Amino acid sequence: MTLLHKLTEIAQKTFPRILLPESADERILKAALLISNQKIAQITLLGDELQLNQQLNELNGGVHSIAIINSEDEQLMRKYAELLHQKRKHTGLTLVEARELVQQDCIFAMLALESNAVDGVVTGAITPSQKVLSNALGIIGVAKDAKLVSSFFLMVFDENHQKYGKEILFSDCAMNVNPSAEELAEIAASTVKSANELLGMTPKVAMLSFSTNRSPEFEQVEKVKLATTIYQEKELDAEIVGNVQLDAALDNKVLNLKYPQTSFIAPANVLIFPTLDAGNIGYKLVQRFSGAEAIGPILQGLAKPVNDLSRGCSVDEIVNTVVITANQCS
């Protein structure tokens, strides 16, 4: 059984309420029907009930069991405007301004989650990532046990591309542009926690750099080396090696040649990239050249589950992201 199948079964047992606010996109509607018909999660859509019911019935070839929230419902808009005003009034936001903001589907969705009307939100098929992330941070906020919000992609490889494993986590590929050593260590810690608690993986972490086991003559190398040390000082229960190049992180012969002192045994299954440039380019290269499924970005460190879709996402990618989000709700 694959990891995704296991996570799907867990989602079906917990059956959380997941809001997909971008109902104007047919990909969202098709994914919503697949998720609902497979009983992976209780899907809620945002929009006009009459219009959406008609579209869903046509796509489904009959009736469906998807809930719909009317984002223009006056009672809800007043409730969410007041909630937003309470959360942001210290910034100077007025109630009138809050009422205008809740007309935005992304903000409405975050407020629905914050008020416990749903258990998780998946959006971003239409909405720019920056808007999704800023609203999630501003309304949902950072979890009590987290220092920052980061992300990972779950890269799932087919049987022809499993030389280094069936699944590998890539982090951070969506949030932190140029993390400091301390932030990089925190990203590693959050990703290890996600691997352990969310995905049931035994994490083996590689802190990636453009050099392997070299003296820190460059500040970029020094950052990764220091981040590795900071992580190790936390005494977290995971194997880690750093700073290493990608080939050394994956191939034990290369690792032993370049870093004979290490006791780490490649391949790593958690790759921590030094910058957003490297992480974002890296996951897209792997996705395009190997055909790997790139599930994410999955956000970690938020107080409640919110995940951002790529605007080029497929229906299957939406379904897979909902599966992960449903597991974050448990």
Secondary structure by P-SEA (a helix, b strand, c coil): ccaaaaaaaaaaaabbbbbbcccccaaaaaaaaaaaaacccbbbbbccaaaaaaaaaaaaccccbbbbbccccaaaaaaaaaaaaaacccccccaaaaaaaaccaaaaaaaaaaacccccccccccccaaaaaaaaaaccccccccccccccccccccccccccccbbbbccccccccccaaaaaaaaaaaaaaaccccccbbbbbbcccccccccccaaaaaaaaaaaaaaaacccbbbbccccccccccaaaaaaacccccccccccbbbbccaaaaaaaaaaaaaaccccccccccccccbbbbbbbccccaaaaaaaaaaaaaaac
